[in-house]
């Protein structure tokens, strides 16, 4: 019985899996101050780096912890990844690993 339940969970997990090719865009949701001010590395990523990526937007939501929300077709949420424990470099690597590139003018910098 226990094995069957684990097998069912594994099947369900793979049925909800997606590939980077399923990702259409991303949104970073975070508060503008409060918790973001306590996370200087994440704040620099959100304010300075994130706007330089193609298909990535930043939405400021009062009281929201910083999260990267990966979106598929019709803005369907695919995954929500917390950024609070990451460094600025790790945030950039995460976005790039998910297939996002910098806008043309920012690639030169």
C-alpha positions in Angstrom: 0.0 0.0 0.0 2.8 2.4 0.9 4.6 1.6 -2.3 1.5 2.2 -4.4 0.9 5.6 -2.8 4.5 6.6 -3.5 4.2 5.4 -7.1 1.0 7.4 -7.6 2.7 10.5 -6.1 5.6 10.1 -8.5 3.3 9.7 -11.5 1.4 12.9 -10.5 4.6 14.8 -9.9 5.9 13.9 -13.4 2.6 14.8 -15.0 2.9 18.3 -13.6 6.5 18.6 -14.6 7.5 21.0 -17.3 10.6 21.9 -19.3 12.2 25.2 -19.8 10.5 25.3 -23.2 7.2 25.5 -21.5 8.2 28.8 -19.8 6.9 31.8 -21.7 7.7 34.6 -19.2 8.5 35.3 -15.5 7.4 37.7 -12.9 9.2 38.6 -9.8 6.7 39.4 -7.0 8.1 41.2 -3.9 7.4 44.1 -1.6 9.1 47.3 -2.4 10.6 47.8 1.1 10.1 45.9 4.4 11.5 42.4 3.8 13.4 43.4 0.7 15.3 46.0 2.6 16.6 43.2 4.9 17.8 41.3 1.9 20.4 43.6 0.2 21.6 41.0 -2.3 18.1 40.1 -3.5 17.2 43.8 -3.5 20.0 44.6 -5.9 19.0 41.8 -8.1 15.3 42.9 -8.2 16.1 46.6 -8.7 19.2 46.5 -10.9 19.4 43.1 -12.7 15.9 41.7 -13.2 14.7 44.6 -15.4 17.5 43.8 -17.8 16.1 40.4 -18.7 13.8 39.6 -21.6 10.3 38.5 -20.7 10.8 39.2 -16.9 8.8 41.8 -15.1 8.9 42.9 -11.5 5.6 43.4 -9.6 5.7 45.1 -6.2 3.1 43.7 -3.9 2.8 45.1 -0.4 4.1 42.5 2.1 5.0 39.9 -0.5 8.2 37.9 0.0 10.5 37.9 -3.0 9.6 35.1 -5.4 10.3 34.2 -9.0 7.1 33.1 -10.7 7.5 31.1 -13.9 4.6 31.5 -16.3 3.5 29.4 -19.3 0.9 30.0 -21.9 -2.0 32.3 -20.9 0.0 33.4 -17.8 -0.5 29.9 -16.3 1.7 29.7 -13.2 4.2 26.8 -13.6 6.4 27.3 -10.6 7.0 29.7 -7.7 10.6 29.9 -6.5 11.6 31.8 -3.3 14.5 34.2 -3.6 15.0 35.2 0.0 17.9 32.8 0.7 19.8 33.5 -2.5 22.7 35.9 -3.3 22.5 38.3 -6.2 24.6 36.0 -8.3 22.4 33.0 -7.5 19.3 34.9 -8.4 20.9 35.8 -11.8 21.9 32.2 -12.3 18.4 30.9 -11.5 16.9 33.2 -14.1 19.4 32.2 -16.7 19.0 28.5 -15.9 15.3 28.9 -16.7 16.2 30.2 -20.2 16.0 34.0 -19.8 18.6 36.2 -21.4 19.5 39.8 -21.0 18.0 42.4 -23.4 20.3 43.3 -26.3 21.5 46.6 -25.0 22.3 45.0 -21.6 24.3 42.1 -23.1 27.0 44.5 -24.2 27.5 45.8 -20.6 
